[in-house]
Amino acid sequence: MDISVQPLASLSQPFSWQVQMGRHQVTFRTEDEARGFVQALEKRISAEHLLPALPDVPAASHRLSR
């Protein structure tokens, strides 16, 4: 995932920061807040993710009854 941090100037907020993640953007008041968000996001993305184990169920019980 491409994540970028850039300054953002607007009329309502003279100076703020924006984090872009693909087509999604999040705006922050300070660069420190934006970079902290990116750091937390990257940590969560790189964390190990385990899928829950499915119970042992005989294959016949997976069929749909009509």
HUZIBEL-V771228 format. One line per field, one symbol per residue. phi: phi as a letter, one per 20 degrees, with the letter a starting at -180 (. if undefined). psi: psi as a letter, one per 30 degrees, with the letter a starting at -180 (. if undefined). Layout:
phi->???
psi->???
This chain:
phi->.ecccbfcdbffcgbbccddcmedccdcfcfffffffffffffffeffcdeffeffcggffefeed
psi->kkklklkkkleejeklkkkkjbgkkkkleleeeeeeeeeeeeeeeflkjkkkkkljkkefffkkk.
